[in-house]
């Protein structure tokens, strides 16, 4: 039996990556043709694009569908700790043996051709889904939509576009309207699309694209909506309408994600039956790591004094920081506990804008590196950006050192400590503290 691991094959597949990323679907389409078109042998697909909330919306749909008794495949990216997190087969991460076998088969199909890492791993995922029966596949775009590797799906059951904001501007454009053009590229003729809460400029682009394709749009405010009260929230749409308890995922923004999920599930073909009981169960069982996740174990928890609540969030753009700020503003109104920040970020992000959203709530912060990430901003530079945004921020070499430096503040009274700024940082924290 071979001792070869999936990581070994993934490393070899990364060597096939073009030196310059040229976004188009031709490479993947050629590979899928050689593979016998596994993308044409999938269960019904819900295809999800957007800037913020994609993963959480998928997590809600998965939890509710499983509560309704359906078997669910899921494709998301990036992973936090292990690559297998990207490919969920019937509710479970793909096994190491299955993943290694798939990647070896894909490697043989590639025959040294130039192809991006995301394209080749998406092909592997399609092969896995085509060979393992399930009732439905929840498919998340990786970058954009129009030229994303997942966009080879010709006729999804439903498409979803979550809120669009600025991110990946080098590839998608430097304005909301340009980014919306890319995200709206997942819309298909005659395939219903659920549109989450959007900036007016983004919505205009989406509506123009839909009109040209004859795509039925089901937009927030126009076709469905939600409202929040002190103790519950209400979805207003089709058959899943009703009052709900707050979901297991923290933050008021998760209400919008949950409502978007319900709007999408309502548009599934008649063969799917979802009850209000399944909705209630799914909202409480939902899980999505590194999104305002409260950590409860691990070395960092052991390092902290009593009374400190440790939070982890992988959001990395201005819109994500705004959602984080809203949550801690709400917490501060309830208990007046101060917030401290440990942050590491990539230099591909708008770091100053991110910090400006958090500045009103952060009492003291430290910038740290993200080990192994070439694009990570050095702590000294990141701390200067934090200072430009008005945060009292200094550099540190590790999360542990940052906590040590914060100890005089953390021990004074109950408080919140947030580690945030990058999914790559969140993954490294979870690996040793999850």
C-alpha positions in Angstrom: 0.0 0.0 0.0 1.4 3.4 -0.9 2.4 5.9 1.8 1.6 8.8 -0.6 -0.5 11.5 1.0 -2.9 13.9 -0.6 -0.6 16.8 0.4 2.1 15.3 -1.7 -0.1 15.1 -4.8 -1.5 18.6 -4.2 2.1 20.0 -4.1 2.8 18.4 -7.5 -0.4 19.8 -8.9 0.5 23.3 -7.7 3.6 23.0 -10.0 1.2 23.0 -13.0 -0.1 26.5 -12.0 0.6 29.2 -14.7 3.1 31.8 -13.7 0.5 34.5 -14.4 -3.1 33.8 -13.6 -5.1 34.3 -16.8 -8.8 33.9 -15.9 -10.7 31.9 -18.4 -12.6 28.6 -18.5 -10.8 27.0 -21.5 -8.2 25.1 -19.5 -10.8 23.5 -17.2 -13.2 22.7 -20.0 -10.5 20.8 -21.9 -9.6 18.8 -18.8 -13.3 18.0 -18.0 -13.8 16.8 -21.6 -10.8 14.5 -21.2 -12.4 13.2 -18.0 -15.7 12.4 -19.6 -17.6 15.5 -18.3 -18.2 14.7 -14.6 -19.7 18.2 -14.2 -22.6 16.9 -16.3 -23.3 14.0 -13.9 -24.0 16.0 -10.7 -27.1 16.2 -8.5 -29.1 19.4 -8.6 -26.8 22.4 -7.9 -27.2 25.6 -5.9 -24.4 27.9 -7.2 -23.4 30.7 -4.9 -21.3 33.8 -5.6 -20.9 37.1 -3.8 -18.2 38.9 -1.7 -19.5 38.4 1.8 -21.7 35.7 3.3 -21.2 33.0 0.7 -19.9 30.4 3.1 -22.4 31.2 5.9 -25.4 31.1 3.4 -24.2 27.7 2.2 -23.8 26.5 5.9 -27.4 27.5 6.6 -28.7 25.7 3.5 -26.7 22.6 4.3 -28.0 22.5 7.9 -31.6 23.0 6.9 -31.5 20.5 4.0 -29.9 17.8 6.3 -32.5 18.5 9.0 -35.1 17.8 6.2 -33.5 14.4 5.6 -31.5 15.2 2.4 -28.0 14.1 1.6 -25.8 17.1 0.7 -22.5 17.6 -1.1 -20.7 20.9 -0.5 -17.8 22.6 -2.3 -16.2 25.6 -0.6 -12.8 27.4 -0.5 -10.3 28.1 0.9 -9.9 25.6 3.6 -8.9 26.5 7.1 -6.8 23.6 8.4 -7.0 20.7 5.9 -7.7 20.7 2.2 -10.4 18.0 2.7 -12.6 20.7 4.2 -13.2 21.9 0.7 -15.0 18.7 -0.5 -17.9 17.5 1.6 -19.5 14.2 0.5 -22.9 13.5 2.1 -22.2 15.7 5.1 -18.6 14.5 5.8 -15.2 15.8 4.6 -13.8 13.6 1.9 -11.5 10.9 3.4 -7.8 11.0 3.0 -7.8 7.8 1.0 -10.5 9.0 -1.4 -8.9 12.4 -1.8 -5.5 10.9 -2.6 -7.0 8.5 -5.2 -8.9 11.4 -6.9 -5.9 13.6 -7.1 -3.7 10.9 -8.6 -6.4 10.3 -11.2 -6.6 14.0 -11.9 -2.8 14.2 -12.1 -2.9 11.5 -14.8 -5.5 13.4 -16.8 -3.5 16.6 -16.6 -0.4 15.0 -18.2 1.7 18.1 -17.3 -0.7 20.6 -18.9 -0.7 24.2 -17.5 -3.7 24.7 -15.2 -4.4 26.7 -12.0 -4.6 25.0 -8.6 -8.2 25.9 -8.1 -9.2 24.6 -11.6 -7.6 21.3 -11.1 -9.0 20.8 -7.6 -12.4 21.8 -8.8 -12.2 19.1 -11.4 -11.3 16.7 -8.6 -14.3 17.8 -6.6 -16.6 17.3 -9.6 -15.3 13.8 -10.1 -15.9 13.0 -6.5 -19.5 14.4 -6.6 -20.3 12.6 -9.8 -19.2 9.2 -8.3 -21.0 9.6 -5.0 -24.8 9.9 -5.0 -26.5 12.7 -3.1 -29.7 14.8 -3.3 -28.1 18.2 -3.9 -24.7 20.0 -4.3 -24.0 23.4 -2.8 -21.3 25.0 -4.9 -19.4 28.1 -3.9 -17.4 30.2 -6.4 -13.7 30.7 -5.6 -13.0 34.1 -7.3 -15.6 36.2 -9.0 -18.1 34.2 -11.0 -18.1 34.8 -14.7 -14.7 33.2 -15.2 -14.6 31.1 -12.0 -13.9 27.4 -12.4 -17.2 26.5 -10.9 -19.1 28.4 -13.6 -18.9 25.4 -16.0 -22.2 24.3 -14.5 -24.6 24.9 -17.4 -28.0 24.8 -15.7 -28.0 25.0 -11.9 -31.3 24.5 -10.0 -30.8 27.9 -8.3 -28.1 30.6 -8.3 -27.5 32.9 -5.4 -25.6 36.2 -5.2 -24.8 37.3 -1.7 -23.8 41.0 -0.9 -21.1 42.3 -3.2 -18.4 44.6 -1.9 -14.8 45.4 -2.8 -12.3 42.5 -2.8 -9.9 40.8 -5.2 -9.8 44.1 -7.1 -6.7 43.1 -9.1 -8.8 40.4 -10.8 -12.4 41.7 -10.5 -12.2 45.4 -11.0 -11.8 48.5 -8.8 -15.5 49.4 -8.4 -18.7 47.8 -7.1 -20.2 47.9 -10.6 -17.2 46.1 -12.2 -17.1 43.5 -9.5 -20.8 42.9 -9.9 -20.3 42.2 -13.6 -18.1 39.3 -12.6 -20.3 38.0 -9.8 -23.4 38.2 -12.0 -21.7 36.0 -14.5 -23.1 32.9 -12.7 -26.6 33.8 -13.8 -28.0 31.4 -16.4 -30.9 31.7 -18.8 -34.2 30.6 -17.3 -32.5 29.5 -14.0 -34.0 31.2 -11.0 -31.6 33.4 -9.0 -31.8 34.7 -5.4 -30.2 38.1 -4.9 -29.2 39.0 -1.3 -29.1 42.6 0.1 -27.1 44.6 -2.5 -25.6 48.1 -3.1 -27.8 49.9 -5.6 -25.0 49.9 -8.2 -24.5 46.2 -7.9 -28.2 45.5 -8.1 -28.5 47.5 -11.3 -25.7 45.4 -12.9 -27.3 42.2 -11.8 -30.8 43.2 -13.0 -29.4 44.2 -16.4 -27.6 40.8 -16.8 -30.7 38.9 -15.7 -32.9 40.8 -18.2 -30.7 39.9 -21.1 -30.8 36.2 -20.1 -34.4 35.9 -19.1 -33.3 34.9 -15.6 -36.1 35.0 -13.0 -34.8 37.2 -10.1 -35.9 36.8 -6.5 -34.4 39.8 -4.9 -34.3 41.0 -1.3 -36.9 43.7 -0.6 -38.6 43.0 -3.9 -39.6 39.3 -3.6 -38.6 38.4 -0.1 -37.4 40.2 3.1 -36.7 39.8 6.8 -37.1 41.7 10.0 -35.6 41.5 13.5 -37.1 42.1 16.9 -35.6 41.9 20.3 -36.0 38.2 20.7 -36.5 36.7 17.2 -36.4 37.4 13.5 -39.0 36.8 10.8 -38.6 35.7 7.2 -41.1 37.0 4.7 -41.2 35.2 1.4 -42.9 32.0 0.3 -43.8 28.8 2.1 -40.9 29.0 4.6 -42.1 32.4 5.9 -42.4 32.7 9.6 -40.9 33.8 12.9 -37.5 32.2 13.9 -35.2 32.0 16.9 -31.8 33.6 16.4 -29.4 31.2 14.6 -26.4 29.5 16.1 -24.0 31.7 14.1 -23.2 35.0 15.9 -23.8 38.4 14.5 -26.8 40.3 13.1 -25.5 39.9 9.6 -26.2 36.2 9.9 -29.9 36.9 9.8 -29.5 38.2 6.3 -27.5 35.1 5.3 -30.1 32.8 6.9 -32.9 34.6 5.0 -31.0 34.4 1.8 -30.7 30.6 2.4 -34.4 30.3 2.9 -35.2 32.3 -0.2 -33.0 29.9 -2.2 -34.4 26.7 -0.7 -37.9 27.9 -1.6 -36.9 27.9 -5.3 -35.8 24.2 -5.4 -37.8 21.9 -7.6 -40.9 20.3 -6.3 -39.1 17.1 -5.4 -37.7 18.9 -2.4 -39.9 19.3 0.6 -38.7 21.4 3.5 -40.8 22.0 6.6 -40.7 24.8 9.1 -39.5 22.2 11.7 -36.4 21.5 9.5 -35.8 25.3 9.2 -35.9 25.6 13.0 -33.6 22.6 13.5 -31.1 23.8 10.9 -30.9 27.3 12.2 -29.8 25.9 15.6 -27.4 23.2 14.3 -25.6 25.3 11.7 -21.8 25.5 12.0 -19.3 27.7 10.1 -15.8 28.0 11.6 -13.9 31.3 11.9 -16.9 33.5 11.5 -17.2 35.2 14.9 -16.3 31.9 16.4 -15.9 31.7 20.2 -12.8 29.6 21.0 -13.1 27.5 24.1 -10.0 25.3 24.2 -6.4 25.2 23.2 -3.1 26.8 24.3 -4.2 30.3 23.7 -7.2 29.8 26.0 -4.9 28.4 28.6 -2.7 31.5 28.3 -5.6 33.9 29.0 -6.7 35.1 32.4 -10.2 34.4 33.6 -12.8 36.7 32.2 -11.4 37.0 28.7 -13.6 35.8 25.8 -11.5 34.8 22.8 -13.1 35.3 19.3 -11.8 34.3 15.9 -12.9 35.7 12.5 -11.5 35.2 9.0 -13.3 38.2 7.4 -10.7 40.2 5.5 -12.3 43.2 3.8 -14.0 46.4 4.7 -17.5 44.9 4.6 -16.5 42.0 6.9 -14.9 44.5 9.3 -18.2 46.4 9.4 -20.1 43.3 10.3 -17.6 42.5 13.1 -17.8 46.1 14.4 -21.6 45.9 14.5 -21.4 42.7 16.6 -19.0 44.2 19.1 -21.0 47.4 19.3 -24.0 45.3 20.2 -21.9 43.4 22.9 -20.6 46.7 24.3 -24.1 48.0 24.7 -25.0 45.0 26.7 -21.9 44.5 29.0 -19.5 47.4 28.3 -16.6 45.0 28.0 -13.5 46.4 26.1 -12.3 44.8 22.9 -8.7 44.0 22.1 -7.4 42.9 18.7 -4.6 40.7 17.4 -4.5 40.9 13.6 -2.6 39.5 10.6 -3.5 40.4 7.0 -2.4 39.8 3.4 -1.1 42.7 1.4 -3.7 42.1 -1.2 -6.4 43.5 1.1 -7.4 47.1 1.9 -6.0 46.9 5.4 -6.4 50.6 6.4 -10.1 50.5 5.5 -10.5 47.3 7.4 -9.0 48.8 10.6 -11.0 52.0 10.3 -14.2 50.0 10.7 -12.9 48.4 13.9 -11.2 51.5 15.3 -14.1 52.9 17.4 -14.3 49.6 19.4 -10.6 48.5 19.8 -8.8 49.6 22.9 -5.4 48.2 22.1 -4.1 45.9 19.2 -1.1 44.0 18.0 -0.1 43.1 14.5 1.4 39.6 13.8 2.8 37.7 10.8 1.0 34.8 9.1 3.6 32.1 8.9 4.1 30.5 5.5 2.1 33.2 3.6 4.3 35.1 1.2 1.7 37.8 0.8 1.3 38.5 4.5 2.0 42.0 5.6 5.0 42.3 8.0 3.8 43.2 11.5 5.7 46.5 11.6 4.0 47.6 8.4 0.6 46.3 9.4 0.9 48.1 12.8 1.6 51.4 11.0 -1.5 50.9 9.0 -3.5 50.3 12.1 -2.1 53.5 13.6 -3.1 55.4 10.5 -6.6 54.1 11.0 -6.5 55.5 14.6 -5.8 52.2 16.5 -3.2 51.9 19.2 -1.3 49.1 17.5 2.1 47.6 17.8 3.9 44.7 16.2 4.5 41.2 17.7 6.1 38.1 16.4 3.4 35.5 17.4 -0.1 35.3 18.7 1.3 34.1 22.0 3.7 37.2 22.2 0.8 39.5 21.3 -1.3 38.1 24.2 1.7 38.4 26.6 1.9 42.1 25.6 -1.8 42.5 26.1 -1.8 40.8 29.5 -1.7 44.0 31.6 -4.9 45.1 29.9 -6.6 41.7 29.8 -6.3 41.0 33.5 -8.0 44.2 34.6 -11.7 43.2 34.0 -13.8 41.0 31.8 -13.1 41.7 28.1 -13.2 40.4 24.6 -10.1 39.5 22.6 -10.5 39.2 18.8 -8.0 37.4 16.5 -9.0 38.5 12.9 -7.9 39.8 9.5 -7.4 36.7 7.3 -8.8 33.2 6.7 -5.2 32.0 6.5 -4.5 33.3 10.0 -7.8 31.8 11.2 -6.8 28.4 9.9 -3.5 28.5 11.6 -5.1 29.5 14.9 -7.7 26.7 14.6 -5.1 24.1 13.8 -3.7 24.4 17.3 -6.8 25.8 19.1 -9.8 24.3 17.4 
